Amino acid sequence: ISKNLPRGKNANFLVDLMQRSGKFLENHEINKVRIDLGENPANLIWLW
């Protein structure tokens, strides 16, 4: 997937933000409901 990750001046900031989003989404109320319903939870944000 590395070829699809952000590149350029602020790439490190964006990749870090994408990775940190997993922790936020992991505990988000909507994801808890999705899991209870047998649906796939959101696990990361993707910025292209």
Long-range contacts (C-beta under 8 A, 24 or more apart in sequence): 4-48, 6-47, 6-48, 14-47, 17-45, 17-47, 18-44, 18-45, 18-46, 18-47, 19-44, 21-45
